[in-house]
């Protein structure tokens, strides 16, 4: 199950680490974080889900808004820089208070 923003607050990003306060099914809220480099890739200026993607090595100005949209400036193969984005709700879920890639 994805759509982590439905049960998470205080969503933020520092470098390639996404953090949030996640609600468990019993209603308690706990902090959680996940390394986005483990499954997001920059493929010639386009962000996509890919195991071991290491997108932050070729992206700057990485931000995640409260809706779960990650934006950055991505470096293409030719060295040019382009804006890029991906909806993290499509691949990250809150599993009993823990952010996980689904």
N, C-alpha and C positions, 0 to 999 in steps of 0.2 A: 504494500500500500504506500503510495507516494503522497504528495500534497502536505508536506510537513508544516506549512504555514497555517493550516487550519487548526492546529493544536499547539502552536509555538508562538512565543512573543520574544521581545528583545533580540530580534534577528540582526546579526551583524557579521562582518567579515574583516579579518585582519590577515593580510597576505593571502594565502590560499586556505586559511582555516575559517570555516563557517561555524558560527556559534549561535545558540538560541536557548531560551528557557522553554523546556518541553513539558507538556502535561501528560501524566500517566493516566491510565484508565480509572484509577482510584481517585483522580482529581489532584493529586500532589504534583507540584512543579519542580523540575530539577534542571540544572544547567547541563548542556551537552555541546559537543563540538565534533567536527569531522574535517579531515584533510581532503579538500576538493581535488588536489593533484592526483589522488588515487584513482579518480574515474572521470575527470573532465580533460579534454584535449583541445588544443588549437590546431585545426587542420586547415592550414593556409588561410587564416583569418576568420574561420568559422569554428565556433565552439560546439563540441559534441560529446556525448557520453562515450567513454572508452577507458577500459581498465588500464591503469598506469599512465594516464594521459599527460601528466606533468605540465598542464597548460600554463602555470604561472612562470615557467622558464621563458616564455615568449609573449607574455601579456603584462601590461602595466595598468595602473589606475583601476585595480580590481575593486568592485563594489557589489554589495547585495542589498536590495531594498526590501521593505517589509512584505512585499508580495512574492518574494522568492526569486526575483529576476536578477541574475548575475550579469553585470556589464563590465567591459574592460576595453582597453586599446590593445588589439592583437597585432603581432608582427607576422606578415605574410612571408612566404618563401623568398620572394624577391626583395625583402627588406622593408617594404612599405608598411605603414601602420594604418589599421582600419578599426572602426568601432565594431565590437562583437557583443553578442548577448546569448544567454540560454536561460530557460525557465527551469530552475532547480526543482520545482514541484513535480516535474515530470520524472525525476530520478531519485529524489530524496524523500524519505518518510520518517515519521516519528514512531519508533517502535518501543513502546513502554518507557518513554523518556529518553531514548537514545536515537540520535540522528544516524540514519543508515542509508546507504545507496541501495535502491531496490531494483 
